[in-house]
Amino acid sequence: MNVLQFLHRAGKLKNVPRTGWCIEGILGESVAEHTFRTTLIATLKAMELGLDVGKVAVMALIHDLVEAVIGDVTEMGWRKIGKEKKKDVEREIFREMTSELPDELREKLRKIHSELINGESREAKLVIASDKLEMVLQAYEYSLDNRRRLDRFKNAMNSKEVFEFFPNEKSALEELWGKLNK
């Protein structure tokens, strides 16, 4: 697969719905749309914190790339197979997806992907937190738009990653969620 074929395959994320919303009966965002805002969140925070912005942007862009092959698997689905098996599955699919890229590009992407799925750096932890924050923000927006509460998604705000990187945003979102009760 050359670069154009890789990009074509990645583009399939535009047609992969976010499973958690489908379970809730919401025909909403695609994985590509989620990835866009996750990347924006992570990049802005990386700039603010003085982290490697380029690495963060690439990590955020590829964080759900394997879903172009396997679809969007919910956190509950991954929990059933275990954290290590999830890493193995993601690593294998990512290896296959990048196998035909030029050597240097392939190796750079695989190294960044490995760092991300292993949570080995502050940049990787930021992307993981950004992924959760984006989901909580989307749940809030769907709660406003659909006049239904999606509180179960709000719990992701309580993760240590979100609290570490986004304490102010967490407080602001909690305040917004509180107003939904009124």
Contacts in CASP RR format, 6 or more apart in sequence:
PFRMAT RR
TARGET T0000
AUTHOR 0000-0000-0000
METHOD contacts of the structure
MODEL  1
MNVLQFLHRAGKLKNVPRTGWCIEGILGESVAEHTFRTTLIATLKAMELG
LDVGKVAVMALIHDLVEAVIGDVTEMGWRKIGKEKKKDVEREIFREMTSE
LPDELREKLRKIHSELINGESREAKLVIASDKLEMVLQAYEYSLDNRRRL
DRFKNAMNSKEVFEFFPNEKSALEELWGKLNK
1 9 0 8 1.000
1 97 0 8 1.000
1 99 0 8 1.000
1 100 0 8 1.000
1 101 0 8 1.000
2 100 0 8 1.000
2 101 0 8 1.000
3 101 0 8 1.000
3 102 0 8 1.000
3 105 0 8 1.000
5 100 0 8 1.000
6 97 0 8 1.000
6 98 0 8 1.000
6 100 0 8 1.000
6 101 0 8 1.000
9 68 0 8 1.000
9 69 0 8 1.000
9 97 0 8 1.000
10 65 0 8 1.000
10 68 0 8 1.000
11 32 0 8 1.000
11 68 0 8 1.000
12 68 0 8 1.000
13 30 0 8 1.000
13 31 0 8 1.000
13 32 0 8 1.000
13 35 0 8 1.000
13 64 0 8 1.000
13 65 0 8 1.000
13 67 0 8 1.000
13 68 0 8 1.000
14 30 0 8 1.000
14 32 0 8 1.000
14 33 0 8 1.000
15 30 0 8 1.000
16 30 0 8 1.000
16 31 0 8 1.000
16 32 0 8 1.000
16 67 0 8 1.000
16 68 0 8 1.000
16 71 0 8 1.000
16 72 0 8 1.000
17 27 0 8 1.000
17 28 0 8 1.000
17 29 0 8 1.000
17 30 0 8 1.000
17 31 0 8 1.000
17 72 0 8 1.000
18 28 0 8 1.000
18 29 0 8 1.000
18 30 0 8 1.000
18 31 0 8 1.000
18 34 0 8 1.000
18 72 0 8 1.000
19 71 0 8 1.000
19 72 0 8 1.000
19 73 0 8 1.000
19 74 0 8 1.000
20 72 0 8 1.000
20 74 0 8 1.000
21 27 0 8 1.000
21 28 0 8 1.000
21 29 0 8 1.000
21 138 0 8 1.000
21 142 0 8 1.000
23 74 0 8 1.000
24 142 0 8 1.000
24 148 0 8 1.000
24 150 0 8 1.000
26 142 0 8 1.000
26 146 0 8 1.000
28 142 0 8 1.000
29 138 0 8 1.000
31 64 0 8 1.000
31 67 0 8 1.000
31 68 0 8 1.000
31 71 0 8 1.000
31 72 0 8 1.000
34 64 0 8 1.000
34 134 0 8 1.000
34 135 0 8 1.000
34 138 0 8 1.000
35 60 0 8 1.000
35 61 0 8 1.000
35 63 0 8 1.000
35 64 0 8 1.000
37 134 0 8 1.000
37 137 0 8 1.000
37 138 0 8 1.000
38 60 0 8 1.000
38 63 0 8 1.000
38 127 0 8 1.000
38 130 0 8 1.000
38 131 0 8 1.000
38 134 0 8 1.000
39 57 0 8 1.000
39 60 0 8 1.000
39 61 0 8 1.000
39 130 0 8 1.000
41 60 0 8 1.000
41 130 0 8 1.000
41 133 0 8 1.000
41 134 0 8 1.000
42 56 0 8 1.000
42 57 0 8 1.000
42 59 0 8 1.000
42 60 0 8 1.000
42 126 0 8 1.000
42 127 0 8 1.000
42 130 0 8 1.000
43 53 0 8 1.000
43 54 0 8 1.000
43 56 0 8 1.000
43 57 0 8 1.000
43 60 0 8 1.000
45 51 0 8 1.000
45 126 0 8 1.000
45 130 0 8 1.000
45 165 0 8 1.000
45 166 0 8 1.000
46 52 0 8 1.000
46 53 0 8 1.000
46 54 0 8 1.000
46 56 0 8 1.000
46 57 0 8 1.000
46 123 0 8 1.000
46 126 0 8 1.000
47 53 0 8 1.000
49 122 0 8 1.000
49 126 0 8 1.000
49 165 0 8 1.000
51 122 0 8 1.000
51 123 0 8 1.000
51 126 0 8 1.000
52 123 0 8 1.000
55 112 0 8 1.000
55 121 0 8 1.000
55 123 0 8 1.000
56 123 0 8 1.000
56 126 0 8 1.000
56 127 0 8 1.000
58 109 0 8 1.000
58 112 0 8 1.000
59 112 0 8 1.000
59 113 0 8 1.000
59 115 0 8 1.000
59 116 0 8 1.000
59 123 0 8 1.000
59 124 0 8 1.000
59 127 0 8 1.000
60 127 0 8 1.000
60 130 0 8 1.000
60 131 0 8 1.000
62 94 0 8 1.000
62 109 0 8 1.000
62 112 0 8 1.000
62 113 0 8 1.000
62 116 0 8 1.000
63 116 0 8 1.000
63 127 0 8 1.000
63 131 0 8 1.000
64 72 0 8 1.000
64 131 0 8 1.000
65 94 0 8 1.000
65 97 0 8 1.000
66 89 0 8 1.000
66 90 0 8 1.000
66 93 0 8 1.000
66 94 0 8 1.000
66 97 0 8 1.000
67 73 0 8 1.000
68 97 0 8 1.000
69 93 0 8 1.000
69 96 0 8 1.000
69 97 0 8 1.000
70 89 0 8 1.000
70 93 0 8 1.000
78 86 0 8 1.000
81 89 0 8 1.000
87 117 0 8 1.000
87 118 0 8 1.000
90 113 0 8 1.000
90 117 0 8 1.000
91 113 0 8 1.000
91 114 0 8 1.000
91 117 0 8 1.000
94 109 0 8 1.000
94 110 0 8 1.000
94 113 0 8 1.000
95 110 0 8 1.000
98 106 0 8 1.000
98 109 0 8 1.000
98 110 0 8 1.000
99 106 0 8 1.000
101 109 0 8 1.000
114 120 0 8 1.000
115 121 0 8 1.000
115 123 0 8 1.000
115 124 0 8 1.000
116 124 0 8 1.000
116 127 0 8 1.000
116 128 0 8 1.000
118 124 0 8 1.000
119 125 0 8 1.000
119 128 0 8 1.000
125 161 0 8 1.000
125 164 0 8 1.000
125 165 0 8 1.000
126 165 0 8 1.000
128 161 0 8 1.000
129 159 0 8 1.000
129 161 0 8 1.000
129 162 0 8 1.000
129 164 0 8 1.000
129 165 0 8 1.000
129 166 0 8 1.000
130 165 0 8 1.000
132 156 0 8 1.000
132 157 0 8 1.000
132 159 0 8 1.000
132 161 0 8 1.000
132 162 0 8 1.000
133 156 0 8 1.000
133 157 0 8 1.000
133 162 0 8 1.000
133 166 0 8 1.000
133 169 0 8 1.000
133 170 0 8 1.000
133 173 0 8 1.000
135 153 0 8 1.000
135 156 0 8 1.000
136 153 0 8 1.000
136 154 0 8 1.000
136 156 0 8 1.000
136 157 0 8 1.000
136 162 0 8 1.000
136 173 0 8 1.000
137 173 0 8 1.000
138 153 0 8 1.000
139 150 0 8 1.000
139 153 0 8 1.000
139 154 0 8 1.000
140 150 0 8 1.000
140 154 0 8 1.000
140 173 0 8 1.000
140 176 0 8 1.000
140 177 0 8 1.000
140 180 0 8 1.000
142 148 0 8 1.000
142 150 0 8 1.000
143 149 0 8 1.000
143 150 0 8 1.000
143 177 0 8 1.000
143 180 0 8 1.000
144 180 0 8 1.000
149 180 0 8 1.000
151 177 0 8 1.000
154 173 0 8 1.000
154 177 0 8 1.000
156 162 0 8 1.000
157 170 0 8 1.000
157 173 0 8 1.000
157 174 0 8 1.000
162 170 0 8 1.000
163 170 0 8 1.000
END
